[in-house]
Amino acid sequence: MLEIRPVCENCGKKLPNKSTEAMICTFECTFCEECVNDVLHNVCPNCGGGFEKRPIRPKEKLIKNPAKTEEYLKPVDLKKFEPLLLRNKNIKPHER
């Protein structure tokens, strides 16, 4: 079940279930669209994969399967991230 995490891991921007700015990797690392495009360049700092738009859970399904409320904030250490970024940013996610 998709967790629907409530904030961008990098900048802390609120990303409620209805947000169209939420992006996730295959492991559900969650970032806002701005961080994905301008900071991460579509490279997940945790796994090296790419990002896709996070789907929005229908309102009636939130009753039984609510979005997470715990905020996970882990700003990206750009110095540590640089080798992973340089290795992957020019390779399409499906070719990594």
ABEGO torsion letter per residue (X at the ends): XBAGBABBAAAGBBBBAABAABBBBAAGBBBBAAAAAAAAGGBBAAAGBBBBBBBBBBAAAAAABBBBABBBBBBBBAAAAAAAAAAAAABBAAAX
